[in-house]
Amino acid sequence: MTQFLWDTSHYDGPLSRATLAAAHAQGIVALTHKVGEGTGGDDPLDGTVLAAARDAGIALLGGYHVVRSGPVGPQVDALLALADRDEPWWRSWPGWFWQVDLERWPTDLVPAAAGIAFGRELRRRTGRVVALYASRGQYGDQLSSWDGPLWNAQYVAGAGDFRRLYPGDDWRPALGSGRGGWAAYSGREPDFLQYSSSATIAGATTSDISAFRGTLDALTALLTRGEDMALRDDPDFLALIKRVEALYLNHPAADFQIPGEKTPRHEENEVAFTLGVLANRVGPDAGAVAAALAGNTNFAPAVANAVAAALAASPAFLSALAKAVNDDAARRLTS
């Protein structure tokens, strides 16, 4: 089932709660709104629109930043200052994510490296998922080092209802039809596709509309898995995962067994890796790590409870996981 996302800014005007509720009823499940640009740009409507979307029942909400050439640190500073001022609730909103708007402008040919560096710094500092909006037409295969969600832009002809305009989940290169928007670039197919800037949504025309090919649960998982889960998917961390996995498998399996069933192996690995990262973040207190894990919606409560019990019984295991994370980080820095 395809999911639809609305990209908005002050160009769309002061969208009301009623309009956004109508959009949600029509099938808009996520919305991003421009927050800032470079080190001085400030969208005047992000606070009201994002709050209205939240109150209208749209659970997946994001702020986007137009990145510019130059140092990325000050740009991240500017974005976070604006977001904290205009939508301070973002820090506690479970469905919050970020979007980097990476484009080549007539007066600023922003390099791919700037968008990637900005996205990584933003993810590091907030622990939230960051999606990189960067089209195949402008950046081609220059984004292969980006390790988060990728957002393409390629428009269909015409204007009208956003569902009617959607070209389908299989819009890929075909003989005589050009390059479809879901075609692979930078080594993979995009996770999102903005396919029109002339869509009608809840009566609002000239809207930017994007699609995600999958269920709402899959979209929610992708946009809310957090930095720890994004790191788990990073190829640079494969050696770390194997190390932590080995530590886990050498620990008595019964300590992590859910009563009545054996925890699936892939879930064991996720738990083990997440524990290792959390151990470094909150220290050697097993209780603090267990509490942090319990707040991670990627894991079922039964898994979190089983892990909490195992940590209480064997804090040495937690120390071993933390050491594995640190040892691997040191190895990569010196190799």
C-alpha positions as CSV (number, residue, x, y, z in Angstrom):
1,M,0.0,0.0,0.0
2,T,1.4,3.4,-1.0
3,Q,1.7,6.1,1.6
4,F,1.6,9.8,0.8
5,L,3.5,12.7,2.3
6,W,2.9,16.5,1.9
7,D,5.9,18.8,1.7
8,T,4.9,22.4,2.7
9,S,6.4,25.8,3.3
10,H,5.2,29.4,3.5
11,Y,4.5,29.2,-0.2
12,D,1.5,27.0,0.7
13,G,0.1,29.7,3.0
14,P,-1.2,29.4,6.6
15,L,-2.7,25.9,6.4
16,S,-5.4,25.5,9.0
17,R,-6.2,22.6,11.2
18,A,-9.4,22.0,9.2
19,T,-7.4,21.8,6.0
20,L,-4.9,19.5,7.4
21,A,-7.6,17.3,9.0
22,A,-9.1,17.0,5.5
23,A,-5.8,16.1,4.1
24,H,-5.3,13.4,6.7
25,A,-8.7,12.0,5.9
26,Q,-7.8,11.9,2.2
27,G,-4.7,9.8,3.0
28,I,-1.8,12.2,3.9
29,V,0.0,10.3,6.7
30,A,3.1,12.5,7.0
31,L,4.0,16.1,6.5
32,T,7.3,18.1,6.4
33,H,7.5,21.9,6.6
34,K,10.4,24.1,5.9
35,V,12.0,25.5,9.1
36,G,15.1,27.2,8.0
37,E,17.8,27.8,5.3
38,G,21.5,28.2,5.6
39,T,22.4,30.1,8.7
40,G,19.8,32.9,8.4
41,G,16.7,31.7,6.6
42,D,13.5,31.4,8.7
43,D,10.2,30.1,7.4
44,P,7.5,32.2,9.1
45,L,4.8,29.5,9.2
46,D,6.4,26.3,10.4
47,G,5.3,26.7,14.0
48,T,1.6,27.1,13.2
49,V,1.4,24.6,10.3
50,L,3.2,21.8,12.1
51,A,1.2,22.3,15.3
52,A,-2.0,22.3,13.2
53,A,-0.9,19.1,11.5
54,R,-0.1,17.5,14.9
55,D,-3.5,18.5,16.2
56,A,-5.2,17.2,13.0
57,G,-3.9,13.7,13.7
58,I,-0.9,13.5,11.4
59,A,1.5,11.5,13.5
60,L,4.6,11.6,11.3
61,L,5.9,15.2,11.2
62,G,9.2,16.6,10.0
63,G,11.1,19.8,9.8
64,Y,13.2,20.5,6.7
65,H,16.2,22.7,6.2
66,V,17.6,24.0,2.9
67,V,21.3,23.4,3.3
68,R,23.8,25.8,1.7
69,S,27.4,25.6,0.8
70,G,29.8,26.2,3.6
71,P,30.4,24.9,7.1
72,V,27.5,22.7,8.3
73,G,27.9,23.1,12.0
74,P,26.5,26.7,12.1
75,Q,23.6,25.6,9.8
76,V,22.7,22.8,12.2
77,D,22.9,25.4,15.1
78,A,20.5,27.7,13.2
79,L,18.0,24.9,12.4
80,L,17.8,23.6,16.0
81,A,17.5,27.1,17.4
82,L,14.5,27.8,15.1
83,A,12.9,24.4,15.8
84,D,13.2,24.9,19.6
85,R,11.7,28.3,19.3
86,D,8.8,27.5,16.9
87,E,7.9,23.9,17.6
88,P,9.7,23.0,21.0
89,W,7.5,19.9,21.3
90,W,9.5,18.3,18.5
91,R,11.9,16.8,21.1
92,S,9.2,14.7,22.7
93,W,7.1,14.0,19.7
94,P,7.5,10.2,18.9
95,G,6.9,10.7,15.1
96,W,9.4,13.5,14.5
97,F,12.0,13.3,11.8
98,W,14.2,15.6,9.8
99,Q,14.5,16.3,6.1
100,V,17.6,17.8,4.4
101,D,16.7,19.8,1.3
102,L,19.8,19.5,-0.9
103,E,19.6,21.3,-4.2
104,R,21.8,23.1,-6.7
105,W,20.7,26.7,-7.0
106,P,21.6,29.2,-9.8
107,T,23.7,31.1,-7.3
108,D,24.8,28.2,-5.1
109,L,25.8,24.8,-6.6
110,V,25.6,23.1,-3.2
111,P,27.9,20.0,-3.3
112,A,26.6,16.6,-2.3
113,A,29.2,16.5,0.4
114,A,27.6,19.4,2.2
115,G,24.1,17.8,2.3
116,I,25.6,14.5,3.5
117,A,27.7,16.2,6.2
118,F,24.7,18.3,7.4
119,G,22.5,15.2,7.6
120,R,25.0,13.2,9.6
121,E,25.7,16.1,12.0
122,L,22.0,16.7,12.5
123,R,21.4,13.0,13.2
124,R,24.3,12.8,15.6
125,R,23.1,15.8,17.6
126,T,19.4,14.9,17.8
127,G,19.3,11.1,17.5
128,R,16.4,11.4,15.0
129,V,16.1,9.9,11.6
130,V,17.3,12.3,8.8
131,A,16.1,11.8,5.2
132,L,18.1,13.4,2.4
133,Y,16.0,15.0,-0.3
134,A,18.4,15.2,-3.3
135,S,17.3,14.4,-6.8
136,R,18.9,11.9,-9.2
137,G,18.7,14.6,-11.8
138,Q,21.0,16.9,-9.9
139,Y,23.2,14.6,-7.9
140,G,23.2,11.2,-9.8
141,D,25.6,8.8,-8.1
142,Q,27.3,11.4,-5.8
143,L,25.2,10.2,-2.8
144,S,26.5,6.7,-2.4
145,S,28.0,7.5,1.0
146,W,24.7,8.6,2.5
147,D,23.4,6.0,4.9
148,G,19.9,7.3,5.7
149,P,16.6,7.4,3.8
150,L,17.0,8.9,0.3
151,W,14.3,11.1,-1.3
152,N,14.2,11.6,-5.0
153,A,12.3,14.3,-7.0
154,Q,11.0,13.7,-10.5
155,Y,7.7,15.2,-11.6
156,V,4.9,13.7,-13.7
157,A,3.1,15.9,-16.2
158,G,-0.1,17.7,-15.4
159,A,-1.9,18.9,-12.3
160,G,-4.8,17.7,-10.1
161,D,-5.7,15.2,-7.3
162,F,-2.5,13.8,-5.7
163,R,-3.7,10.2,-6.0
164,R,-4.7,10.5,-9.6
165,L,-1.3,12.0,-10.5
166,Y,0.7,9.2,-8.8
167,P,2.5,7.2,-11.6
168,G,2.7,4.0,-9.6
169,D,5.1,1.9,-7.5
170,D,6.8,0.5,-10.6
171,W,7.7,3.8,-12.3
172,R,11.2,2.8,-13.4
173,P,13.2,3.0,-16.6
174,A,11.4,1.4,-19.5
175,L,12.2,1.3,-23.2
176,G,11.1,4.6,-24.8
177,S,9.8,6.0,-21.5
178,G,12.8,7.8,-20.1
179,R,14.0,7.3,-16.5
180,G,11.2,6.7,-14.0
181,G,11.3,8.3,-10.6
182,W,11.8,5.0,-8.7
183,A,14.9,4.2,-10.7
184,A,18.0,3.5,-8.8
185,Y,20.8,6.0,-8.3
186,S,23.8,6.3,-6.0
187,G,23.6,2.6,-5.6
188,R,20.0,2.1,-4.6
189,E,16.4,2.9,-5.3
190,P,15.1,5.9,-3.4
191,D,12.9,5.5,-0.3
192,F,10.7,8.4,-1.2
193,L,9.7,10.1,-4.4
194,Q,8.3,13.6,-4.8
195,Y,6.4,13.2,-8.0
196,S,4.6,16.5,-8.4
197,S,4.6,20.2,-7.3
198,S,1.1,20.7,-8.9
199,A,-1.0,18.4,-6.8
200,T,-4.3,19.2,-5.1
201,I,-4.6,18.2,-1.5
202,A,-7.7,19.1,0.6
203,G,-8.4,21.9,-1.9
204,A,-4.9,23.3,-1.8
205,T,-3.3,23.4,-5.3
206,T,0.4,23.6,-6.3
207,S,1.2,21.2,-3.5
208,D,4.5,19.2,-3.3
209,I,3.5,15.6,-2.9
210,S,5.7,12.5,-2.2
211,A,5.1,8.8,-2.1
212,F,6.5,5.9,0.0
213,R,6.0,2.3,-1.3
214,G,5.0,0.3,1.7
215,T,2.7,0.0,4.7
216,L,2.2,2.8,7.3
217,D,3.9,0.5,9.8
218,A,6.9,0.3,7.5
219,L,7.0,4.0,7.0
220,T,6.7,4.7,10.7
221,A,9.6,2.3,11.4
222,L,11.8,4.0,8.8
223,L,11.2,7.5,10.1
224,T,11.3,6.8,13.8
225,R,14.0,4.1,14.2
226,G,16.4,6.7,15.6
227,E,20.2,7.0,15.4
228,D,21.0,3.7,17.1
229,M,18.9,1.8,14.5
230,A,20.3,3.8,11.6
231,L,23.9,2.9,12.8
232,R,22.9,-0.7,12.9
233,D,22.2,-0.5,9.2
234,D,25.4,1.3,8.3
235,P,27.9,-1.0,6.5
236,D,30.7,0.5,8.5
237,F,29.3,-1.2,11.6
238,L,29.1,-4.7,10.3
239,A,32.2,-5.7,12.2
240,L,30.8,-4.2,15.3
241,I,27.6,-6.1,14.9
242,K,29.4,-9.4,14.5
243,R,31.5,-8.6,17.7
244,V,28.4,-7.8,19.8
245,E,26.6,-10.7,18.3
246,A,29.4,-13.1,19.4
247,L,29.3,-11.7,22.9
248,Y,25.6,-12.2,23.0
249,L,25.8,-15.8,21.7
250,N,28.4,-16.6,24.3
251,H,26.1,-15.4,27.1
252,P,23.6,-18.0,28.5
253,A,20.6,-17.9,26.2
254,A,18.2,-18.6,28.9
255,D,18.9,-15.2,30.4
256,F,17.3,-13.6,27.4
257,Q,14.5,-16.1,26.7
258,I,10.9,-14.8,26.7
259,P,8.8,-17.2,28.8
260,G,7.1,-19.7,26.4
261,E,9.2,-18.9,23.3
262,K,12.7,-18.3,22.0
263,T,13.5,-14.8,20.9
264,P,14.1,-14.7,17.1
265,R,17.8,-14.5,16.3
266,H,17.5,-11.3,14.3
267,E,15.8,-9.6,17.2
268,E,18.5,-10.9,19.6
269,N,21.1,-9.2,17.4
270,E,19.2,-5.9,17.4
271,V,18.8,-6.0,21.2
272,A,22.5,-6.8,21.7
273,F,23.7,-4.0,19.5
274,T,21.3,-1.4,20.9
275,L,22.5,-2.4,24.4
276,G,26.1,-1.8,23.5
277,V,25.3,1.7,22.2
278,L,23.1,2.6,25.1
279,A,25.8,1.4,27.5
280,N,28.2,4.0,26.2
281,R,25.5,6.7,26.3
282,V,24.1,6.3,29.8
283,G,27.0,4.6,31.6
284,P,27.3,1.2,33.3
285,D,24.1,1.4,35.2
286,A,22.1,-1.6,34.1
287,G,18.8,-0.1,35.3
288,A,19.3,3.1,33.2
289,V,20.0,1.0,30.1
290,A,17.0,-1.2,30.7
291,A,14.8,1.9,31.1
292,A,16.2,3.4,27.9
293,L,15.5,0.2,26.1
294,A,12.0,0.0,27.4
295,G,11.3,3.4,25.8
296,N,12.5,2.1,22.4
297,T,9.4,1.3,20.3
298,N,11.5,-1.0,18.0
299,F,11.3,-3.7,20.6
300,A,8.3,-5.5,22.1
301,P,7.7,-5.0,25.9
302,A,8.4,-8.7,26.5
303,V,11.8,-8.4,24.9
304,A,12.6,-5.2,27.0
305,N,11.5,-7.0,30.2
306,A,13.6,-10.1,29.4
307,V,16.7,-7.9,28.7
308,A,16.1,-5.9,32.0
309,A,16.1,-9.1,33.9
310,A,19.2,-10.4,32.3
311,L,21.1,-7.1,32.9
312,A,20.1,-7.2,36.6
313,A,21.5,-10.7,36.9
314,S,24.7,-10.1,34.9
315,P,26.0,-6.5,34.7
316,A,29.3,-7.8,33.5
317,F,27.6,-8.7,30.2
318,L,26.7,-5.0,29.7
319,S,30.3,-4.0,30.3
320,A,31.4,-6.4,27.7
321,L,29.0,-5.0,25.2
322,A,30.2,-1.4,25.9
323,K,33.8,-2.5,25.5
324,A,33.0,-4.1,22.2
325,V,31.6,-0.8,20.9
326,N,34.6,1.2,22.1
327,D,37.1,-1.3,20.8
328,D,35.6,-1.3,17.4
329,A,35.4,2.5,17.3
330,A,39.0,2.7,18.2
331,R,39.9,0.1,15.5
332,R,38.1,2.1,12.8
333,L,39.7,5.3,13.8
334,T,43.2,3.9,13.6
335,S,42.8,1.7,10.6
